[in-house]
Amino acid sequence: MVKFIRHESRKHSIAGSLGMNLIRYFITVFAAILAGLLLTTCCWEPHIPYIRASPSKLTFEADETDEQIVKIETNTSDWIQKVDAWWIDAIRKSDRDSIFVRVQDYNDINFSRIGTIEISTSLKGHNATTEIIVEQLKKQKNTLSVNPSLLLFEANETADKTVTVTTDAPIWDASTSVLWVQLAKQGSTLKVHVSPNSWPTERLTEIMITAGNAEPVTIKITQAATTMLVVNPTSLIFNYNSTTIQTVTVLTNAPSWEATTSASWINLNKSGITLSVNPTSQNLNPQYRSTFITVTAGDQERTVSILQSASVTY
């Protein structure tokens, strides 16, 4: 019984000894690692510079005027900046960790433009750089439309006509090269007035509408000619016994003309620019007889007087 107790006691003694040794070993290793880390930390001096920009890309609208801010992070005491585009303004404020960037207005409607800001620093002979990409978007074209785009005026029309102008540009303008058209802007409408046309030919012109960078739009104007009407001769005389045809020439710029008379004894025939006139019977009365022919074209009117002599009696 005694031997068994001694044997068990010896086993516990050996196990305890091995455990203590393992603990001592791990403590030693841990202490060595910790000492190495401490030694490295106390004695290491950073000699590799770094520099970062956030954000590293800026995007501006074509007409954007607000500044955008870029934060600079570095392990050096100073840094410098270099801009490669004249239209970029990069301003370093009093604090050393930011740049304020703005761009100038841009009117190109076909292409965006890109520039860079290079940020660089150095430390103990080592250099570090980073770039900020600056993109300015192309200018969006304005929209522009008019309604109606064609105006028709009579020769003597005095009433204004109205055109509605629709655009997303802040302002729009209207112009014409002729004096007989007068323009008046009223909000999003254009009032158009024309002077009377005293010429026998129609006249044409255009109004140019512009707005921002939109494609210009034209309004076509047509004003009718003043109707011209000439009759020759303006009087006809027939003998009492004559039924012979006489002619009157009618000249006009109107598309058509008409001739009428209230006398039943006069016959009229129209052909081209010629009006044929003849009495339908002899005048057997002892008094002459007369009437007139009315020729009309457009808003114009002319008269031709007719006389047939009295019958001769013996």
PLY file of the C-alpha trace (Angstrom):
ply
format ascii 1.0
element vertex 314
property float x
property float y
property float z
element edge 313
property int vertex1
property int vertex2
end_header
0.00 0.00 0.00
2.82 2.36 0.76
4.58 1.58 -2.50
1.52 2.43 -4.53
1.16 5.83 -2.88
4.79 6.65 -3.51
4.47 5.69 -7.17
1.45 7.93 -7.69
3.18 10.83 -5.98
6.18 10.47 -8.27
3.97 10.56 -11.38
2.31 13.83 -10.26
5.71 15.37 -9.55
6.98 14.62 -13.08
3.85 15.98 -14.75
4.01 19.19 -12.75
7.62 19.68 -13.69
6.91 19.26 -17.43
4.02 21.74 -17.25
6.12 24.36 -15.59
8.84 23.95 -18.18
6.36 24.45 -21.05
4.97 27.58 -19.43
8.49 28.95 -18.94
9.26 28.20 -22.62
6.20 30.04 -24.00
6.81 33.01 -21.72
10.39 33.22 -22.97
9.35 33.07 -26.63
6.61 35.66 -26.16
9.01 37.97 -24.33
11.53 37.65 -27.14
8.93 38.49 -29.78
7.64 41.44 -27.79
11.17 42.71 -27.23
11.86 42.46 -30.94
8.75 44.40 -31.80
9.56 47.08 -29.25
13.09 47.32 -30.50
11.94 47.65 -34.09
9.35 50.28 -33.23
11.67 52.44 -31.18
14.53 52.37 -33.59
12.66 52.53 -37.06
12.46 55.87 -38.83
10.04 56.17 -41.80
11.92 57.13 -44.93
9.40 56.21 -47.68
6.99 59.12 -48.34
3.41 58.67 -49.38
0.74 61.10 -50.59
-2.92 60.52 -51.37
-5.72 62.70 -52.78
-9.37 62.15 -52.00
-11.27 62.24 -54.24
-8.82 61.55 -57.04
-11.25 62.61 -59.78
-13.43 65.71 -60.04
-16.24 66.23 -62.55
-17.64 69.68 -63.37
-20.55 70.76 -65.52
-19.71 73.10 -68.39
-21.00 76.18 -66.57
-20.39 75.07 -62.99
-18.89 77.80 -60.81
-18.79 76.13 -57.39
-15.47 74.99 -55.91
-14.78 71.35 -55.15
-12.47 70.32 -52.31
-9.77 67.65 -52.44
-8.24 66.37 -49.20
-4.51 65.60 -49.20
-3.01 62.97 -46.90
0.77 62.58 -46.55
3.46 61.62 -44.04
5.67 64.56 -45.00
5.71 68.11 -43.82
4.91 69.71 -47.17
3.87 69.06 -50.77
3.60 70.96 -54.04
1.00 71.04 -56.80
1.26 71.49 -60.56
-1.69 72.07 -62.92
-1.40 71.16 -66.61
-4.52 72.99 -67.90
-5.04 76.76 -68.05
-8.77 76.45 -67.35
-8.24 74.78 -63.95
-7.71 76.89 -60.83
-6.26 74.90 -57.91
-6.00 77.00 -54.76
-4.25 75.76 -51.65
-5.82 77.27 -48.58
-4.06 78.07 -45.32
-4.39 74.52 -44.07
-1.94 72.09 -45.63
-4.33 69.23 -46.23
-6.76 70.49 -48.87
-7.01 72.04 -52.35
-9.98 74.06 -53.62
-10.54 73.44 -57.33
-12.71 75.38 -59.74
-12.95 75.63 -63.53
-13.75 78.31 -66.07
-16.89 78.32 -68.24
-16.80 75.94 -71.16
-18.85 76.46 -74.31
-17.86 73.50 -76.46
-20.90 71.39 -77.31
-19.00 68.51 -78.91
-16.30 67.36 -76.48
-15.56 67.26 -72.77
-12.09 68.33 -71.60
-9.73 66.74 -69.09
-6.81 68.13 -67.13
-4.69 66.94 -64.20
-3.36 68.34 -60.96
-0.14 66.62 -59.91
0.60 66.53 -56.18
4.16 65.60 -55.18
6.25 65.37 -52.03
9.70 64.07 -51.00
11.42 62.68 -47.93
15.10 61.84 -47.48
15.69 61.62 -51.22
12.55 59.65 -51.98
9.68 61.09 -54.00
5.96 60.38 -54.08
3.31 61.72 -56.48
-0.40 61.38 -57.08
-2.76 62.89 -59.62
-6.19 64.45 -59.46
-8.12 64.06 -62.72
-10.35 67.05 -63.52
-13.04 66.56 -66.16
-15.31 69.31 -67.42
-18.31 68.06 -69.34
-19.26 69.47 -72.71
-21.94 72.12 -72.75
-25.38 70.71 -73.34
-27.21 72.27 -76.29
-30.27 74.29 -75.46
-33.60 73.38 -76.98
-35.50 75.86 -79.11
-38.73 75.68 -81.09
-41.33 78.10 -82.45
-44.98 77.77 -83.33
-46.02 78.61 -85.97
-42.93 78.80 -88.17
-44.74 80.41 -91.12
-46.75 83.65 -91.10
-48.94 84.80 -93.98
-50.08 88.42 -94.19
-52.40 90.11 -96.63
-51.08 93.21 -98.35
-52.98 95.59 -96.10
-53.31 93.44 -93.00
-52.70 95.44 -89.83
-53.36 92.88 -87.08
-50.39 91.42 -85.21
-49.64 87.72 -85.39
-48.26 85.80 -82.39
-45.49 83.20 -82.31
-44.84 81.04 -79.24
-41.15 80.50 -78.45
-40.20 77.46 -76.35
-36.65 77.10 -75.00
-34.74 75.98 -71.91
-32.21 78.80 -72.33
-32.52 81.68 -69.83
-33.03 84.25 -72.58
-33.94 84.30 -76.26
-33.88 86.94 -78.95
-35.52 87.71 -82.27
-34.21 89.74 -85.19
-35.06 90.61 -88.77
-33.18 92.42 -91.51
-36.12 94.35 -93.03
-37.79 97.55 -91.92
-41.33 96.53 -92.85
-41.45 93.92 -90.06
-41.72 95.05 -86.43
-41.10 92.66 -83.52
-42.12 92.80 -79.85
-41.11 90.20 -77.22
-43.60 89.43 -74.48
-42.48 86.63 -72.19
-42.44 83.46 -74.28
-44.33 85.02 -77.18
-43.29 87.16 -80.12
-45.66 89.72 -81.61
-45.11 90.28 -85.34
-46.47 93.31 -87.17
-45.98 94.19 -90.85
-46.42 97.46 -92.71
-48.85 97.50 -95.67
-47.37 96.28 -98.92
-47.97 98.85 -101.64
-46.02 96.93 -104.26
-47.59 94.69 -106.89
-45.31 91.82 -105.88
-45.41 89.74 -102.72
-42.52 90.14 -100.32
-40.71 87.51 -98.28
-38.42 87.63 -95.30
-37.39 85.65 -92.22
-37.22 86.24 -88.49
-34.22 84.67 -86.75
-34.79 83.28 -83.25
-31.74 82.53 -81.07
-31.48 81.12 -77.54
-28.31 80.11 -75.71
-26.30 77.65 -77.81
-29.35 76.15 -79.52
-29.46 75.96 -83.29
-31.14 79.16 -84.52
-34.71 78.79 -85.73
-36.31 80.85 -88.50
-39.87 82.05 -88.95
-40.78 82.63 -92.58
-42.97 85.61 -93.46
-44.91 86.05 -96.68
-46.89 89.21 -97.36
-49.22 89.27 -100.32
-48.75 91.82 -103.06
-51.05 94.75 -103.50
-53.39 93.76 -106.28
-52.62 95.58 -109.48
-55.44 96.07 -111.99
-55.22 98.05 -115.22
-57.85 98.19 -117.97
-57.26 99.72 -121.38
-59.16 101.42 -122.86
-61.47 102.66 -120.14
-64.28 103.60 -122.55
-65.84 102.16 -125.70
-68.10 103.89 -128.24
-70.29 102.00 -130.69
-72.32 103.30 -133.63
-76.05 102.85 -133.29
-76.08 100.10 -135.90
-72.85 98.37 -134.85
-72.60 94.97 -133.20
-68.90 94.71 -133.93
-66.64 93.44 -131.15
-64.24 95.81 -129.44
-61.66 94.64 -126.92
-60.37 95.75 -123.56
-56.99 94.60 -122.23
-57.00 93.62 -118.56
-53.67 93.47 -116.72
-53.49 92.20 -113.13
-51.24 90.28 -110.76
-54.23 88.62 -109.16
-54.78 84.95 -109.99
-58.05 85.77 -111.75
-60.31 88.62 -112.77
-63.98 89.04 -113.61
-66.07 91.40 -115.76
-69.80 92.12 -115.31
-72.44 94.51 -116.58
-76.07 95.12 -115.79
-76.97 95.99 -119.39
-78.73 93.23 -121.24
-77.74 94.72 -124.60
-73.99 94.21 -123.97
-72.28 90.91 -124.55
-69.01 90.07 -122.71
-66.45 87.35 -123.43
-63.29 86.84 -121.38
-60.16 85.18 -122.78
-56.79 85.50 -121.08
-56.10 89.18 -120.63
-58.67 90.23 -123.23
-62.25 91.22 -122.66
-64.39 91.21 -125.83
-67.34 93.61 -125.81
-70.09 94.10 -128.36
-73.70 95.31 -128.43
-76.16 92.52 -129.00
-78.37 94.72 -131.18
-78.57 98.02 -132.98
-79.79 101.09 -131.11
-82.97 102.10 -132.94
-83.89 104.68 -130.35
-83.47 108.36 -131.04
-81.42 108.64 -127.84
-77.99 107.19 -127.20
-77.70 104.48 -124.63
-74.89 103.94 -122.12
-73.77 101.56 -119.42
-70.56 100.44 -117.83
-68.59 97.25 -117.27
-67.12 96.46 -113.85
-63.80 94.62 -113.86
-62.64 93.16 -110.52
-59.44 91.40 -109.43
-58.74 90.69 -105.79
-59.75 93.75 -103.83
-59.37 96.04 -106.85
-62.11 97.30 -109.14
-62.09 99.22 -112.43
-64.88 100.41 -114.77
-65.15 100.66 -118.52
-67.83 103.02 -119.83
-69.93 102.00 -122.84
-71.78 104.34 -125.20
-73.84 103.50 -128.26
-74.98 106.41 -130.37
-78.63 107.16 -131.13
-80.38 106.02 -134.26
-80.29 108.49 -137.17
-83.69 109.28 -138.61
-84.42 111.31 -141.73
0 1
1 2
2 3
3 4
4 5
5 6
6 7
7 8
8 9
9 10
10 11
11 12
12 13
13 14
14 15
15 16
16 17
17 18
18 19
19 20
20 21
21 22
22 23
23 24
24 25
25 26
26 27
27 28
28 29
29 30
30 31
31 32
32 33
33 34
34 35
35 36
36 37
37 38
38 39
39 40
40 41
41 42
42 43
43 44
44 45
45 46
46 47
47 48
48 49
49 50
50 51
51 52
52 53
53 54
54 55
55 56
56 57
57 58
58 59
59 60
60 61
61 62
62 63
63 64
64 65
65 66
66 67
67 68
68 69
69 70
70 71
71 72
72 73
73 74
74 75
75 76
76 77
77 78
78 79
79 80
80 81
81 82
82 83
83 84
84 85
85 86
86 87
87 88
88 89
89 90
90 91
91 92
92 93
93 94
94 95
95 96
96 97
97 98
98 99
99 100
100 101
101 102
102 103
103 104
104 105
105 106
106 107
107 108
108 109
109 110
110 111
111 112
112 113
113 114
114 115
115 116
116 117
117 118
118 119
119 120
120 121
121 122
122 123
123 124
124 125
125 126
126 127
127 128
128 129
129 130
130 131
131 132
132 133
133 134
134 135
135 136
136 137
137 138
138 139
139 140
140 141
141 142
142 143
143 144
144 145
145 146
146 147
147 148
148 149
149 150
150 151
151 152
152 153
153 154
154 155
155 156
156 157
157 158
158 159
159 160
160 161
161 162
162 163
163 164
164 165
165 166
166 167
167 168
168 169
169 170
170 171
171 172
172 173
173 174
174 175
175 176
176 177
177 178
178 179
179 180
180 181
181 182
182 183
183 184
184 185
185 186
186 187
187 188
188 189
189 190
190 191
191 192
192 193
193 194
194 195
195 196
196 197
197 198
198 199
199 200
200 201
201 202
202 203
203 204
204 205
205 206
206 207
207 208
208 209
209 210
210 211
211 212
212 213
213 214
214 215
215 216
216 217
217 218
218 219
219 220
220 221
221 222
222 223
223 224
224 225
225 226
226 227
227 228
228 229
229 230
230 231
231 232
232 233
233 234
234 235
235 236
236 237
237 238
238 239
239 240
240 241
241 242
242 243
243 244
244 245
245 246
246 247
247 248
248 249
249 250
250 251
251 252
252 253
253 254
254 255
255 256
256 257
257 258
258 259
259 260
260 261
261 262
262 263
263 264
264 265
265 266
266 267
267 268
268 269
269 270
270 271
271 272
272 273
273 274
274 275
275 276
276 277
277 278
278 279
279 280
280 281
281 282
282 283
283 284
284 285
285 286
286 287
287 288
288 289
289 290
290 291
291 292
292 293
293 294
294 295
295 296
296 297
297 298
298 299
299 300
300 301
301 302
302 303
303 304
304 305
305 306
306 307
307 308
308 309
309 310
310 311
311 312
312 313
